[in-house]
Amino acid sequence: MRTEFFAAISAIAAERGIPRERIIEQVEKALVAAYRRSLGERPPAIEIVVKIDPVKGDPHVYSEMLVVDEVEDERFEISYDEARKHDPNIQVLEKIVVETTPKDFGRIAAQTAKQVILQGIRDVERDNVYSEFNERRGELMVGVVQRNVNGNIIIDLGKAEAILPRDQQVASDNYRPGTRIKVLLKEIRREDHGTRLLVTRTDNDLIKRIFEMEVPEILAGTVEIKSISREPGVRTKCAVAARQEGIDPVGACVGIRGVRIQNIVNELNGEKIDVVQWSTDVKEFIANALSPAQVVEVQIRDMDKAVVIVPDKQLSLAIGKEGQNVRLAAKLTKWKIDIKSSSTLIDEMREASEFRQAAEAESMALDVELANAKVEDRVVSEYGTFVYQNIEYGPLGTDYVGQTIQIRATSVKLFIYANDRLIASFMIPDIDYTVNE
């Protein structure tokens, strides 16, 4: 092997951005395999080492030889006299490692190790790609669309190609070959044929990275993105908060005359962006999340459910097309949101008031009827029951067996007392006394 081969290795290292030492290491392993093949079929298990001269680039082979009195196979044996030149203390039948570089080893190596060397270089490239991109997981990257393979978009990221799977694509995006596009590096996998890079255009972190790129206050940490909800390609809501007094977080994101937010919208191919003020006050945050709709009142009903009252004219805006606005607001705040118009609330309040008044009137009538009801005595049977108007009621429990109880009857209900204490009540069934002829 001539020194030109070593120069070629240096050129490959420079061209592919691979450390020269890694390629040399792979080449040395490949040349060991080449030399072992030159020894014929089924050579004995001997130690073989190949080292490439770092200055001249010449390969040197060192192999393990058996020390003998008379050499029968020069591939594996060395004479005692020759071995003593390397180690004066060596003995017959001992093994010694000496240089055994063949005169035509350069030609043999070039012919035999070519494919192994290329594979070694590919392995090094794969390791380098994994090491470099593994540290950049979650970063925003700019690539160029190369081709479409079964619905998956192949994107050139410079030193490697990435796959944009179908389920990570946005319908409104342009994936024509040659188109420059920003993607988020989502996943890195080691596979037999190389390193697989998976990127996305739908992940919420893509929105964060684009905001960081367009809004210096977010990158500096004075404005923080607290929450994001998104329907990729259609609309995104982003809640922001200031981490420094005197800063308007929403204004910082929108920019002067809306320049910053427009750049983000353009990057997302027209996807609508709502930037809202985050708040520790749940009611205020929910009201802000429903922007651009105006909110009259937010009522907290349960631990995770809120009822939002909006003006009648704002109802459709608050709900949004096919419920999109309220759906994104719910995801943004992590609260279940029920939208009601002011007139609906008034109607519900009126109905509730009428029902409450009717219930109160019914209760008062029952109290009056009960106060005027006749008190009758009954003895509790051994079964814990008693009879009123030929109908058996109970049971009252074993504690009252044999005791005398008092009953008061209204038109709909029977009240049972013991020792002036109400112990039970029973509904009086409707009895049809009509006689069929």
C-alpha positions as a Python dict, from the first residue, in 0.01 Angstrom:
ca = {
    (1, 'M'): (0, 0, 0),
    (2, 'R'): (146, 330, -105),
    (3, 'T'): (137, 652, 91),
    (4, 'E'): (-125, 776, -159),
    (5, 'F'): (-371, 550, 18),
    (6, 'F'): (-299, 729, 343),
    (7, 'A'): (-352, 1062, 166),
    (8, 'A'): (-688, 933, 42),
    (9, 'I'): (-789, 851, 399),
    (10, 'S'): (-705, 1206, 502),
    (11, 'A'): (-913, 1340, 213),
    (12, 'I'): (-1212, 1126, 310),
    (13, 'A'): (-1185, 1242, 669),
    (14, 'A'): (-1181, 1606, 563),
    (15, 'E'): (-1463, 1564, 310),
    (16, 'R'): (-1704, 1381, 540),
    (17, 'G'): (-1616, 1559, 860),
    (18, 'I'): (-1499, 1242, 1032),
    (19, 'P'): (-1200, 1240, 1270),
    (20, 'R'): (-899, 1106, 1083),
    (21, 'E'): (-804, 880, 1374),
    (22, 'R'): (-1142, 704, 1360),
    (23, 'I'): (-1100, 622, 991),
    (24, 'I'): (-744, 500, 1047),
    (25, 'E'): (-869, 277, 1330),
    (26, 'Q'): (-1132, 127, 1100),
    (27, 'V'): (-876, 83, 819),
    (28, 'E'): (-638, -98, 1053),
    (29, 'K'): (-915, -338, 1153),
    (30, 'A'): (-996, -396, 787),
    (31, 'L'): (-630, -468, 704),
    (32, 'V'): (-613, -724, 985),
    (33, 'A'): (-900, -905, 814),
    (34, 'A'): (-724, -873, 478),
    (35, 'Y'): (-399, -1018, 613),
    (36, 'R'): (-581, -1301, 790),
    (37, 'R'): (-746, -1394, 460),
    (38, 'S'): (-408, -1399, 288),
    (39, 'L'): (-300, -1676, 526),
    (40, 'G'): (-538, -1919, 356),
    (41, 'E'): (-843, -2107, 478),
    (42, 'R'): (-882, -2183, 848),
    (43, 'P'): (-559, -2027, 975),
    (44, 'P'): (-473, -2095, 1341),
    (45, 'A'): (-596, -1850, 1601),
    (46, 'I'): (-304, -1613, 1621),
    (47, 'E'): (-275, -1251, 1727),
    (48, 'I'): (-249, -1008, 1434),
    (49, 'V'): (-207, -634, 1460),
    (50, 'V'): (-182, -377, 1180),
    (51, 'K'): (-49, -29, 1244),
    (52, 'I'): (-37, 252, 989),
    (53, 'D'): (268, 478, 1007),
    (54, 'P'): (126, 819, 1109),
    (55, 'V'): (391, 999, 902),
    (56, 'K'): (440, 794, 585),
    (57, 'G'): (107, 614, 587),
    (58, 'D'): (265, 271, 527),
    (59, 'P'): (92, -28, 688),
    (60, 'H'): (290, -262, 913),
    (61, 'V'): (168, -609, 1006),
    (62, 'Y'): (263, -772, 1334),
    (63, 'S'): (161, -1131, 1390),
    (64, 'E'): (214, -1402, 1646),
    (65, 'M'): (470, -1668, 1540),
    (66, 'L'): (570, -2000, 1691),
    (67, 'V'): (944, -2038, 1767),
    (68, 'V'): (1082, -2365, 1618),
    (69, 'D'): (1419, -2522, 1539),
    (70, 'E'): (1325, -2584, 1176),
    (71, 'V'): (1065, -2372, 993),
    (72, 'E'): (806, -2568, 795),
    (73, 'D'): (546, -2296, 742),
    (74, 'E'): (679, -1941, 716),
    (75, 'R'): (329, -1799, 766),
    (76, 'F'): (309, -1912, 1125),
    (77, 'E'): (660, -2017, 1233),
    (78, 'I'): (991, -1843, 1297),
    (79, 'S'): (1332, -1997, 1352),
    (80, 'Y'): (1487, -1992, 1694),
    (81, 'D'): (1788, -1792, 1569),
    (82, 'E'): (1565, -1530, 1404),
    (83, 'A'): (1342, -1503, 1712),
    (84, 'R'): (1644, -1439, 1936),
    (85, 'K'): (1714, -1123, 1735),
    (86, 'H'): (1389, -986, 1874),
    (87, 'D'): (1402, -1141, 2218),
    (88, 'P'): (1726, -1297, 2345),
    (89, 'N'): (1536, -1483, 2616),
    (90, 'I'): (1289, -1655, 2386),
    (91, 'Q'): (1269, -2036, 2395),
    (92, 'V'): (1165, -2297, 2141),
    (93, 'L'): (786, -2357, 2121),
    (94, 'E'): (716, -2017, 2272),
    (95, 'K'): (527, -1750, 2076),
    (96, 'I'): (653, -1409, 1975),
    (97, 'V'): (497, -1114, 1792),
    (98, 'V'): (711, -989, 1506),
    (99, 'E'): (659, -781, 1195),
    (100, 'T'): (541, -994, 904),
    (101, 'T'): (440, -732, 650),
    (102, 'P'): (434, -898, 302),
    (103, 'K'): (611, -721, 19),
    (104, 'D'): (289, -696, -183),
    (105, 'F'): (69, -617, 115),
    (106, 'G'): (-32, -282, -32),
    (107, 'R'): (-190, -453, -332),
    (108, 'I'): (-350, -726, -123),
    (109, 'A'): (-489, -471, 120),
    (110, 'A'): (-625, -249, -156),
    (111, 'Q'): (-805, -543, -321),
    (112, 'T'): (-927, -731, -14),
    (113, 'A'): (-1004, -456, 236),
    (114, 'K'): (-1181, -211, 6),
    (115, 'Q'): (-1537, -307, 100),
    (116, 'V'): (-1450, -354, 465),
    (117, 'I'): (-1291, -11, 476),
    (118, 'L'): (-1594, 147, 311),
    (119, 'Q'): (-1821, -25, 562),
    (120, 'G'): (-1597, 92, 844),
    (121, 'I'): (-1620, 447, 715),
    (122, 'R'): (-1999, 415, 701),
    (123, 'D'): (-2001, 290, 1059),
    (124, 'V'): (-1791, 586, 1168),
    (125, 'E'): (-2020, 825, 981),
    (126, 'R'): (-2323, 663, 1146),
    (127, 'D'): (-2169, 700, 1492),
    (128, 'N'): (-2075, 1059, 1422),
    (129, 'V'): (-2425, 1141, 1298),
    (130, 'Y'): (-2578, 985, 1608),
    (131, 'S'): (-2338, 1164, 1845),
    (132, 'E'): (-2386, 1502, 1680),
    (133, 'F'): (-2764, 1492, 1641),
    (134, 'N'): (-2835, 1318, 1971),
    (135, 'E'): (-2714, 1634, 2145),
    (136, 'R'): (-2950, 1842, 1929),
    (137, 'R'): (-3270, 1654, 2008),
    (138, 'G'): (-3555, 1906, 2044),
    (139, 'E'): (-3376, 2174, 1838),
    (140, 'L'): (-3519, 2366, 1545),
    (141, 'M'): (-3342, 2281, 1219),
    (142, 'V'): (-3356, 2413, 866),
    (143, 'G'): (-3360, 2153, 592),
    (144, 'V'): (-3440, 2110, 225),
    (145, 'V'): (-3714, 1878, 101),
    (146, 'Q'): (-3556, 1602, -110),
    (147, 'R'): (-3832, 1357, -205),
    (148, 'N'): (-4152, 1182, -104),
    (149, 'V'): (-4125, 813, -17),
    (150, 'N'): (-4459, 642, 45),
    (151, 'G'): (-4600, 956, 202),
    (152, 'N'): (-4292, 1019, 419),
    (153, 'I'): (-4093, 1333, 335),
    (154, 'I'): (-3714, 1301, 318),
    (155, 'I'): (-3540, 1619, 431),
    (156, 'D'): (-3171, 1702, 386),
    (157, 'L'): (-3026, 1848, 705),
    (158, 'G'): (-2675, 1886, 565),
    (159, 'K'): (-2476, 1604, 724),
    (160, 'A'): (-2769, 1366, 731),
    (161, 'E'): (-3116, 1304, 596),
    (162, 'A'): (-3421, 1306, 820),
    (163, 'I'): (-3766, 1155, 781),
    (164, 'L'): (-4082, 1362, 829),
    (165, 'P'): (-4347, 1091, 884),
    (166, 'R'): (-4696, 1134, 745),
    (167, 'D'): (-4850, 1178, 1091),
    (168, 'Q'): (-4605, 1459, 1173),
    (169, 'Q'): (-4687, 1660, 859),
    (170, 'V'): (-4918, 1962, 830),
    (171, 'A'): (-5165, 1955, 543),
    (172, 'S'): (-5113, 2321, 456),
    (173, 'D'): (-4733, 2287, 425),
    (174, 'N'): (-4551, 2279, 93),
    (175, 'Y'): (-4334, 1968, 53),
    (176, 'R'): (-4215, 2016, -304),
    (177, 'P'): (-3851, 1907, -362),
    (178, 'G'): (-3610, 2195, -309),
    (179, 'T'): (-3834, 2375, -59),
    (180, 'R'): (-3655, 2503, 253),
    (181, 'I'): (-3843, 2414, 571),
    (182, 'K'): (-3797, 2438, 946),
    (183, 'V'): (-3849, 2117, 1143),
    (184, 'L'): (-3803, 2002, 1502),
    (185, 'L'): (-3570, 1708, 1564),
    (186, 'K'): (-3794, 1476, 1765),
    (187, 'E'): (-3632, 1133, 1775),
    (188, 'I'): (-3303, 959, 1694),
    (189, 'R'): (-3280, 584, 1642),
    (190, 'R'): (-2984, 353, 1593),
    (191, 'E'): (-3065, 99, 1324),
    (192, 'D'): (-2866, -165, 1135),
    (193, 'H'): (-2846, 40, 818),
    (194, 'G'): (-2760, 365, 995),
    (195, 'T'): (-2895, 639, 1216),
    (196, 'R'): (-3258, 735, 1158),
    (197, 'L'): (-3356, 1096, 1231),
    (198, 'L'): (-3726, 1169, 1279),
    (199, 'V'): (-3849, 1528, 1259),
    (200, 'T'): (-4188, 1692, 1309),
    (201, 'R'): (-4394, 1991, 1201),
    (202, 'T'): (-4686, 1926, 1439),
    (203, 'D'): (-4522, 1920, 1783),
    (204, 'N'): (-4594, 2207, 2025),
    (205, 'D'): (-4220, 2245, 2085),
    (206, 'L'): (-4186, 2357, 1722),
    (207, 'I'): (-4399, 2658, 1814),
    (208, 'K'): (-4177, 2729, 2115),
    (209, 'R'): (-3858, 2718, 1908),
    (210, 'I'): (-4001, 2946, 1638),
    (211, 'F'): (-4112, 3194, 1905),
    (212, 'E'): (-3761, 3181, 2056),
    (213, 'M'): (-3618, 3260, 1714),
    (214, 'E'): (-3852, 3552, 1647),
    (215, 'V'): (-3895, 3696, 2001),
    (216, 'P'): (-3563, 3784, 2171),
    (217, 'E'): (-3737, 3829, 2508),
    (218, 'I'): (-3837, 3461, 2510),
    (219, 'L'): (-3486, 3347, 2422),
    (220, 'A'): (-3346, 3575, 2695),
    (221, 'G'): (-3594, 3439, 2950),
    (222, 'T'): (-3772, 3766, 3035),
    (223, 'V'): (-4088, 3633, 2870),
    (224, 'E'): (-4197, 3274, 2927),
    (225, 'I'): (-4430, 3051, 2727),
    (226, 'K'): (-4649, 2886, 2991),
    (227, 'S'): (-4880, 2678, 2777),
    (228, 'I'): (-4956, 2592, 2413),
    (229, 'S'): (-5258, 2431, 2250),
    (230, 'R'): (-5258, 2364, 1881),
    (231, 'E'): (-5447, 2220, 1588),
    (232, 'P'): (-5158, 2204, 1337),
    (233, 'G'): (-5206, 2403, 1020),
    (234, 'V'): (-5523, 2572, 1146),
    (235, 'R'): (-5480, 2754, 1477),
    (236, 'T'): (-5259, 2781, 1784),
    (237, 'K'): (-5313, 2944, 2122),
    (238, 'C'): (-5008, 3044, 2322),
    (239, 'A'): (-5018, 3168, 2683),
    (240, 'V'): (-4725, 3388, 2785),
    (241, 'A'): (-4614, 3557, 3106),
    (242, 'A'): (-4351, 3818, 3194),
    (243, 'R'): (-4070, 3719, 3428),
    (244, 'Q'): (-3954, 4077, 3466),
    (245, 'E'): (-4151, 4384, 3571),
    (246, 'G'): (-4233, 4642, 3307),
    (247, 'I'): (-4255, 4393, 3018),
    (248, 'D'): (-4574, 4333, 2822),
    (249, 'P'): (-4544, 3964, 2726),
    (250, 'V'): (-4820, 3971, 2465),
    (251, 'G'): (-4685, 4290, 2307),
    (252, 'A'): (-4334, 4146, 2297),
    (253, 'C'): (-4460, 3842, 2105),
    (254, 'V'): (-4677, 4040, 1866),
    (255, 'G'): (-4408, 4300, 1796),
    (256, 'I'): (-4436, 4650, 1655),
    (257, 'R'): (-4723, 4659, 1405),
    (258, 'G'): (-4748, 4281, 1444),
    (259, 'V'): (-4421, 4214, 1261),
    (260, 'R'): (-4303, 3933, 1490),
    (261, 'I'): (-4628, 3740, 1500),
    (262, 'Q'): (-4666, 3780, 1124),
    (263, 'N'): (-4324, 3622, 1071),
    (264, 'I'): (-4434, 3327, 1283),
    (265, 'V'): (-4761, 3297, 1091),
    (266, 'N'): (-4568, 3302, 762),
    (267, 'E'): (-4332, 3032, 889),
    (268, 'L'): (-4637, 2818, 969),
    (269, 'N'): (-4791, 2885, 627),
    (270, 'G'): (-5081, 3096, 749),
    (271, 'E'): (-5168, 2909, 1069),
    (272, 'K'): (-5355, 3151, 1298),
    (273, 'I'): (-5180, 3240, 1625),
    (274, 'D'): (-5356, 3372, 1937),
    (275, 'V'): (-5115, 3505, 2200),
    (276, 'V'): (-5287, 3551, 2537),
    (277, 'Q'): (-5183, 3667, 2883),
    (278, 'W'): (-5127, 3384, 3130),
    (279, 'S'): (-5252, 3443, 3486),
    (280, 'T'): (-5244, 3268, 3822),
    (281, 'D'): (-5611, 3370, 3857),
    (282, 'V'): (-5797, 3081, 3694),
    (283, 'K'): (-6100, 3290, 3600),
    (284, 'E'): (-5885, 3556, 3436),
    (285, 'F'): (-5677, 3297, 3251),
    (286, 'I'): (-5987, 3120, 3116),
    (287, 'A'): (-6133, 3454, 3002),
    (288, 'N'): (-5806, 3542, 2827),
    (289, 'A'): (-5784, 3198, 2666),
    (290, 'L'): (-6117, 3253, 2488),
    (291, 'S'): (-5976, 3557, 2305),
    (292, 'P'): (-6080, 3720, 2076),
    (293, 'A'): (-6425, 3669, 2233),
    (294, 'Q'): (-6533, 3900, 2516),
    (295, 'V'): (-6628, 3737, 2845),
    (296, 'V'): (-6887, 3866, 3093),
    (297, 'E'): (-6821, 3625, 3376),
    (298, 'V'): (-6642, 3300, 3458),
    (299, 'Q'): (-6805, 3072, 3715),
    (300, 'I'): (-6610, 2783, 3868),
    (301, 'R'): (-6849, 2491, 3918),
    (302, 'D'): (-6619, 2197, 3995),
    (303, 'M'): (-6248, 2137, 4046),
    (304, 'D'): (-6191, 2124, 3670),
    (305, 'K'): (-6506, 2271, 3516),
    (306, 'A'): (-6592, 2633, 3445),
    (307, 'V'): (-6902, 2799, 3300),
    (308, 'V'): (-6823, 3108, 3093),
    (309, 'I'): (-7089, 3371, 3026),
    (310, 'V'): (-7051, 3576, 2708),
    (311, 'P'): (-7273, 3837, 2538),
    (312, 'D'): (-7525, 3689, 2296),
    (313, 'K'): (-7346, 3842, 1998),
    (314, 'Q'): (-7014, 3689, 2112),
    (315, 'L'): (-7143, 3331, 2154),
    (316, 'S'): (-7044, 3201, 1811),
    (317, 'L'): (-6705, 3375, 1834),
    (318, 'A'): (-6637, 3226, 2177),
    (319, 'I'): (-6726, 2876, 2061),
    (320, 'G'): (-6548, 2914, 1728),
    (321, 'K'): (-6592, 2724, 1403),
    (322, 'E'): (-6686, 2365, 1488),
    (323, 'G'): (-6603, 2443, 1852),
    (324, 'Q'): (-6238, 2516, 1776),
    (325, 'N'): (-6193, 2826, 1993),
    (326, 'V'): (-6338, 2678, 2312),
    (327, 'R'): (-6163, 2346, 2244),
    (328, 'L'): (-5821, 2512, 2219),
    (329, 'A'): (-5896, 2728, 2524),
    (330, 'A'): (-5980, 2415, 2723),
    (331, 'K'): (-5652, 2250, 2619),
    (332, 'L'): (-5460, 2568, 2698),
    (333, 'T'): (-5603, 2608, 3049),
    (334, 'K'): (-5659, 2235, 3121),
    (335, 'W'): (-6016, 2319, 3233),
    (336, 'K'): (-6347, 2192, 3097),
    (337, 'I'): (-6525, 2499, 2964),
    (338, 'D'): (-6899, 2536, 2906),
    (339, 'I'): (-6998, 2848, 2708),
    (340, 'K'): (-7334, 3012, 2772),
    (341, 'S'): (-7486, 3335, 2640),
    (342, 'S'): (-7620, 3598, 2877),
    (343, 'S'): (-7981, 3537, 2768),
    (344, 'T'): (-7944, 3162, 2824),
    (345, 'L'): (-7813, 3226, 3173),
    (346, 'I'): (-8107, 3461, 3247),
    (347, 'D'): (-8355, 3197, 3125),
    (348, 'E'): (-8189, 2930, 3338),
    (349, 'M'): (-8192, 3159, 3641),
    (350, 'R'): (-8562, 3236, 3583),
    (351, 'E'): (-8646, 2868, 3553),
    (352, 'A'): (-8444, 2790, 3864),
    (353, 'S'): (-8623, 3068, 4053),
    (354, 'E'): (-8966, 2944, 3945),
    (355, 'F'): (-8878, 2589, 4040),
    (356, 'R'): (-8745, 2706, 4375),
    (357, 'Q'): (-9061, 2908, 4443),
    (358, 'A'): (-9281, 2612, 4349),
    (359, 'A'): (-9082, 2384, 4575),
    (360, 'E'): (-9105, 2631, 4860),
    (361, 'A'): (-9483, 2664, 4813),
    (362, 'E'): (-9524, 2288, 4805),
    (363, 'S'): (-9316, 2255, 5119),
    (364, 'M'): (-9521, 2519, 5301),
    (365, 'A'): (-9849, 2348, 5201),
    (366, 'L'): (-9714, 2016, 5326),
    (367, 'D'): (-9615, 2174, 5657),
    (368, 'V'): (-9963, 2320, 5702),
    (369, 'E'): (-10131, 1989, 5615),
    (370, 'L'): (-9901, 1802, 5852),
    (371, 'A'): (-9971, 2044, 6137),
    (372, 'N'): (-10347, 1983, 6098),
    (373, 'A'): (-10316, 1607, 6052),
    (374, 'K'): (-10476, 1372, 6304),
    (375, 'V'): (-10240, 1172, 6528),
    (376, 'E'): (-10314, 800, 6532),
    (377, 'D'): (-10153, 519, 6730),
    (378, 'R'): (-10038, 189, 6585),
    (379, 'V'): (-9862, -112, 6737),
    (380, 'V'): (-9561, -245, 6547),
    (381, 'S'): (-9600, -611, 6455),
    (382, 'E'): (-9346, -885, 6516),
    (383, 'Y'): (-9227, -825, 6160),
    (384, 'G'): (-9153, -458, 6227),
    (385, 'T'): (-9451, -341, 6019),
    (386, 'F'): (-9781, -159, 6083),
    (387, 'V'): (-10109, -112, 5895),
    (388, 'Y'): (-10271, 211, 5783),
    (389, 'Q'): (-10590, 212, 5573),
    (390, 'N'): (-10547, -159, 5503),
    (391, 'I'): (-10195, -109, 5362),
    (392, 'E'): (-9894, -255, 5539),
    (393, 'Y'): (-9590, -24, 5578),
    (394, 'G'): (-9239, -96, 5702),
    (395, 'P'): (-9026, -247, 5821),
    (396, 'L'): (-8921, -7, 6095),
    (397, 'G'): (-8659, -230, 6254),
    (398, 'T'): (-8655, -481, 6539),
    (399, 'D'): (-8611, -207, 6803),
    (400, 'Y'): (-8973, -99, 6753),
    (401, 'V'): (-9137, -445, 6753),
    (402, 'G'): (-9434, -444, 7000),
    (403, 'Q'): (-9406, -69, 7063),
    (404, 'T'): (-9678, 186, 7007),
    (405, 'I'): (-9596, 448, 6744),
    (406, 'Q'): (-9777, 763, 6630),
    (407, 'I'): (-9858, 838, 6270),
    (408, 'R'): (-9961, 1155, 6091),
    (409, 'A'): (-10092, 1136, 5737),
    (410, 'T'): (-10098, 1403, 5470),
    (411, 'S'): (-10243, 1358, 5124),
    (412, 'V'): (-9918, 1218, 4985),
    (413, 'K'): (-9698, 1112, 5274),
    (414, 'L'): (-9715, 921, 5601),
    (415, 'F'): (-9492, 1041, 5892),
    (416, 'I'): (-9398, 799, 6172),
    (417, 'Y'): (-9299, 913, 6524),
    (418, 'A'): (-9174, 737, 6835),
    (419, 'N'): (-9130, 924, 7161),
    (420, 'D'): (-9204, 1252, 6978),
    (421, 'R'): (-8918, 1184, 6735),
    (422, 'L'): (-8960, 1136, 6358),
    (423, 'I'): (-8824, 790, 6279),
    (424, 'A'): (-8950, 728, 5924),
    (425, 'S'): (-9175, 843, 5643),
    (426, 'F'): (-9351, 659, 5361),
    (427, 'M'): (-9515, 776, 5040),
    (428, 'I'): (-9886, 696, 5029),
    (429, 'P'): (-9957, 505, 4707),
    (430, 'D'): (-10225, 620, 4467),
    (431, 'I'): (-10510, 371, 4483),
    (432, 'D'): (-10761, 342, 4205),
    (433, 'Y'): (-11096, 269, 4365),
    (434, 'T'): (-11280, 245, 4034),
    (435, 'V'): (-11474, -79, 4006),
    (436, 'N'): (-11472, -243, 3668),
    (437, 'E'): (-11813, -377, 3580),
}
